[in-house]
């Protein structure tokens, strides 16, 4: 059996359930038990079990979050600017992560 005849099967949270044959995967897709993932050339790449709430298990884009660095255009060229990590919590109290960051950095530098 060729490697392309084996299709990986995943749970909605991304855990592997092993492999299925191409015929078994196509049968599961036709009966509506799984959602297919196709490659850029249209070949079946993986199958995903449908989530319990019926939502799509395949995430189309990466989750959005805070960017801690961004590219900044300057007169002389481009450079990366970093966001400050000091923020306020839900109560409005200033929270500084600088001490924890420096501790991790120190631990990494010690041989």
C-alpha positions in Angstrom: 0.0 0.0 0.0 1.4 3.4 -0.9 1.8 6.2 1.6 -0.8 8.3 -0.3 -3.4 5.6 0.3 -3.3 6.3 4.1 -5.3 9.4 5.2 -4.7 10.8 8.7 -7.7 11.1 10.9 -7.9 13.8 13.7 -10.3 14.8 16.5 -11.7 18.3 16.5 -9.0 19.4 18.9 -6.2 18.1 16.7 -5.3 14.7 18.4 -4.4 11.9 16.0 -6.8 9.0 15.6 -4.5 7.1 13.3 -4.9 6.5 9.6 -7.7 5.4 7.3 -7.6 4.0 3.8 -8.6 6.3 1.0 -11.8 4.3 0.4 -12.8 4.4 4.1 -12.1 8.2 4.3 -14.2 8.9 1.3 -17.0 6.8 2.7 -16.9 8.7 6.0 -17.0 12.0 4.1 -20.0 10.9 2.0 -21.9 9.9 5.1 -21.1 13.2 6.9 -19.2 11.8 9.8 -16.0 13.8 9.1 -14.8 17.0 7.4 -12.2 16.7 4.7 -9.0 18.8 4.3 -7.7 19.1 0.8 -4.2 20.1 -0.4 -3.5 22.9 -2.8 -3.8 20.4 -5.8 -7.1 19.1 -4.6 -5.9 15.8 -3.1 -7.4 14.6 0.2 -4.8 15.4 2.9 -6.7 14.6 6.2 -10.1 14.0 7.7 -11.4 15.7 10.9 -14.2 14.4 13.2 -17.0 16.9 13.4 -17.2 18.7 16.8 -20.0 17.8 19.2 -21.7 21.2 18.7 -21.6 20.6 14.9 -19.1 23.4 14.2 -16.3 23.1 11.8 -13.3 21.4 13.4 -10.8 22.9 10.9 -9.7 26.4 12.0 -9.3 28.6 8.9 -7.0 31.1 10.5 -4.6 31.5 13.4 -6.2 32.9 16.6 -5.7 36.6 16.8 -3.7 38.0 19.7 -1.5 40.8 20.8 1.5 41.4 18.7 4.6 42.1 20.8 6.7 43.2 17.9 5.9 45.0 14.7 7.9 46.3 11.7 8.4 50.0 11.7 9.5 52.0 8.6 12.1 54.7 9.3 13.9 57.2 7.2 17.1 55.1 7.2 15.3 51.7 6.6 13.1 49.4 8.6 13.4 48.2 12.2 11.4 46.1 14.7 9.8 47.9 17.6 8.7 46.0 20.7 5.6 46.6 22.7 6.0 47.1 26.4 5.0 44.1 28.5 3.9 46.2 31.5 0.1 46.3 31.5 -2.9 46.8 33.8 -4.9 43.9 35.2 -8.8 43.7 35.4 -8.7 45.9 38.6 -6.6 48.6 37.0 -3.5 47.7 39.1 -0.2 48.0 37.2 1.3 44.6 36.6 5.0 44.4 35.7 6.3 41.3 34.1 9.8 42.6 33.8 11.1 40.7 36.9 9.8 37.4 35.6 11.3 38.1 32.2 14.7 38.9 33.6 14.6 35.8 35.8 13.9 33.6 32.7 16.6 35.3 30.8 19.1 34.8 33.7 18.2 31.1 34.0 18.8 30.7 30.2 22.2 32.3 30.4 23.6 30.3 33.3 25.4 27.2 31.9 
